[in-house]
Amino acid sequence: MLRIYERLGRQVEALGVRGSAQFTAASTLLSYVIGVSVQNATAIQFARRELAPSTNRVGFLEAAAARWRELDAREYPFTRSVAAHLPGHDDRGELLAGIDLILAGIAGSR
């Protein structure tokens, strides 16, 4: 993990971030990357444990989207509204979009 942190920190430094903001920026990026990794690993473990062995990624996401659409409309209005986007989303694209958002915030705070 320190190697990842070091690489992220060097990139943050190259962006011109200085002082204690470097720690915050690199830590935020690391936390995001680790969090997405854990979320994806958890989903894979759930799928292996709960679904038929023949279930592929799309099948898993379609099943999850169906569960999202069945949630209580008052308690989960947002989740229900984006359920249709779940099966076709690109995990890598979503990860990179999140990194872009964080980097835009870093750039905006300089």
BELSULCOR-V705218 format. One record per pair of residues at least 12 apart in sequence whose C-alpha atoms are under 7 Angstrom apart, sorted by the first residue. I is the first residue (numbers start at 1). J is the second residue. Records with the same first field share a line. If there is no record, write none. Layout:
BEGIN
I=J, J
END
This chain:
BEGIN
5=26, 30
8=26
9=22, 26
12=25, 26
17=110
25=106
47=60
58=87
61=86, 87
62=87
65=83, 84, 86, 87
68=80, 83
69=83
END
